[in-house]
Amino acid sequence: MAIIKPNNNTLSGITGLPAGVGGKVLQIQSAKFTDNLSTNSTSYVASTITDSITPSATSSKILILVNGGRSSRSGGDAEGSSKLYYQVASGSFNSVTDIKLGDVASSTGFGKTSLSFNFLHSPNTTSALTYKVYYKTNANTYYLNADNSTVNITLMEIAGWL
């Protein structure tokens, strides 16, 4: 079997992707939160789960990973939902995507679901970006992060495809 040498290099001599090919991780930003978070609002409210990153190119994508936490309820049945919002520089926050969290019920027991999702965002900017989780309930009090559980948010800048 012949050994393939891309661009006449050995595999150990290849130090990066060819020009025009995206997918390389350029930077990673991460934050950890252990705050108890609750709401009885039926409109979205900002949580303290947030992190910021500044892309190096307008073609970059931002991979957002959020995981951890433990939902709960009080005062009767409650169902929570959350959305991921972002802010460019010091502008207003805008929704990136909807994320539906699991139900938390009291009449038949309840499940303590965790906050876990990922999303690949194409912001088309080199300005600072802030990502934040917003959440609401349909009734009673919903706990997005009960019992001081840990929630992590990680932002990765991925080189865009040119």
C-alpha positions as CSV (number, residue, x, y, z in Angstrom):
1,M,0.0,0.0,0.0
2,A,1.3,3.4,-0.9
3,I,1.7,6.2,1.6
4,I,-0.3,9.3,0.7
5,K,1.6,12.6,1.3
6,P,-0.8,15.6,1.1
7,N,1.1,18.5,-0.6
8,N,4.2,16.3,-0.5
9,N,4.3,16.5,3.3
10,T,4.3,13.7,5.9
11,L,1.3,13.7,8.2
12,S,3.5,15.1,11.0
13,G,4.4,18.0,8.7
14,I,0.8,19.1,8.4
15,T,0.1,21.9,10.9
16,G,-3.2,23.3,9.8
17,L,-6.2,23.0,7.5
18,P,-5.8,24.2,3.9
19,A,-7.0,27.7,3.1
20,G,-10.8,28.0,2.6
21,V,-11.6,25.0,4.9
22,G,-13.4,25.8,8.1
23,G,-14.0,23.9,11.3
24,K,-10.9,24.6,13.3
25,V,-11.6,25.7,16.9
26,L,-10.1,29.2,17.3
27,Q,-11.0,30.0,20.9
28,I,-13.0,28.6,23.8
29,Q,-14.7,30.6,26.6
30,S,-16.4,28.9,29.5
31,A,-18.3,29.8,32.7
32,K,-19.8,27.9,35.6
33,F,-22.9,28.9,37.7
34,T,-24.3,27.5,40.9
35,D,-27.0,30.1,41.6
36,N,-30.5,28.9,42.6
37,L,-32.7,30.3,39.8
38,S,-36.5,30.5,40.0
39,T,-39.3,32.5,38.4
40,N,-43.1,32.7,38.5
41,S,-43.1,34.9,35.4
42,T,-45.1,33.7,32.3
43,S,-42.8,36.0,30.2
44,Y,-39.2,35.3,29.6
45,V,-36.8,36.7,32.2
46,A,-33.0,36.8,32.1
47,S,-31.1,34.2,34.2
48,T,-27.5,34.7,35.4
49,I,-26.3,32.0,33.0
50,T,-24.3,34.0,30.6
51,D,-20.9,34.2,28.8
52,S,-19.2,36.3,26.2
53,I,-16.8,35.8,23.3
54,T,-15.4,38.1,20.5
55,P,-15.1,36.4,17.1
56,S,-12.0,37.0,15.1
57,A,-13.7,36.9,11.7
58,T,-17.2,37.6,10.4
59,S,-17.3,34.1,8.9
60,S,-16.8,32.4,12.3
61,K,-19.5,30.3,13.9
62,I,-20.1,30.1,17.6
63,L,-20.9,26.7,19.1
64,I,-22.8,27.2,22.3
65,L,-23.0,24.4,24.8
66,V,-25.1,24.6,28.0
67,N,-25.4,21.7,30.4
68,G,-26.1,20.9,34.0
69,G,-28.5,22.2,36.5
70,R,-31.6,20.6,38.1
71,S,-35.2,21.9,37.6
72,S,-37.9,21.7,40.2
73,R,-41.2,23.5,41.2
74,S,-43.2,24.7,44.1
75,G,-46.8,25.8,44.7
76,G,-48.2,23.2,42.3
77,D,-47.7,21.9,38.8
78,A,-45.2,24.0,36.8
79,E,-43.7,23.7,33.4
80,G,-40.6,25.7,32.4
81,S,-39.2,26.7,29.0
82,S,-36.1,28.6,28.1
83,K,-34.6,30.5,25.2
84,L,-31.1,31.4,24.3
85,Y,-30.5,35.1,23.7
86,Y,-27.5,37.0,22.4
87,Q,-26.3,40.6,22.4
88,V,-23.9,42.2,20.0
89,A,-21.6,44.8,21.7
90,S,-23.9,46.8,23.9
91,G,-27.1,46.4,21.8
92,S,-30.3,44.7,22.9
93,F,-30.7,41.0,23.5
94,N,-32.3,39.0,20.7
95,S,-33.5,35.4,20.6
96,V,-31.2,32.8,19.0
97,T,-33.4,29.8,19.4
98,D,-36.2,28.2,21.5
99,I,-35.4,25.4,23.8
100,K,-38.2,23.5,25.6
101,L,-37.4,22.1,29.0
102,G,-39.1,19.1,30.5
103,D,-42.3,19.2,32.6
104,V,-42.1,19.4,36.4
105,A,-45.4,18.2,37.9
106,S,-46.5,17.7,41.5
107,S,-49.7,15.5,41.3
108,T,-47.9,12.3,40.0
109,G,-44.4,13.0,41.2
110,F,-41.9,15.0,39.3
111,G,-38.8,14.7,37.3
112,K,-35.8,16.9,37.9
113,T,-34.7,17.6,34.4
114,S,-31.4,19.2,33.6
115,L,-30.6,22.1,31.2
116,S,-28.8,20.6,28.3
117,F,-28.5,21.9,24.7
118,N,-26.1,23.0,22.0
119,F,-26.5,25.4,19.1
120,L,-24.3,26.6,16.3
121,H,-24.8,30.3,15.7
122,S,-23.6,32.3,12.7
123,P,-23.5,35.9,14.1
124,N,-21.6,37.5,11.1
125,T,-19.7,40.0,13.4
126,T,-16.4,40.6,15.0
127,S,-18.0,42.6,17.9
128,A,-18.2,41.2,21.4
129,L,-21.1,38.7,21.7
130,T,-22.9,37.9,25.0
131,Y,-25.1,34.8,25.3
132,K,-27.6,34.4,28.0
133,V,-30.3,31.9,29.0
134,Y,-33.8,33.3,29.6
135,Y,-36.6,31.3,31.1
136,K,-40.3,31.3,32.1
137,T,-43.0,29.2,33.6
138,N,-46.6,28.4,32.6
139,A,-47.8,28.5,36.3
140,N,-46.6,28.6,39.9
141,T,-42.9,28.8,40.6
142,Y,-40.4,27.1,38.3
143,Y,-36.8,26.5,39.4
144,L,-34.4,26.4,36.4
145,N,-31.4,25.5,38.7
146,A,-32.5,24.2,42.1
147,D,-30.3,23.0,45.0
148,N,-27.3,25.1,43.9
149,S,-26.6,22.6,41.1
150,T,-23.9,23.5,38.6
151,V,-24.6,24.8,35.1
152,N,-21.8,25.2,32.6
153,I,-21.9,27.4,29.5
154,T,-19.1,27.0,26.9
155,L,-18.7,29.1,23.8
156,M,-16.4,27.9,21.0
157,E,-15.4,30.0,18.0
158,I,-15.2,27.8,15.0
159,A,-13.5,28.9,11.8
160,G,-16.1,29.6,9.1
161,W,-16.1,28.1,5.7
162,L,-14.9,30.5,3.0
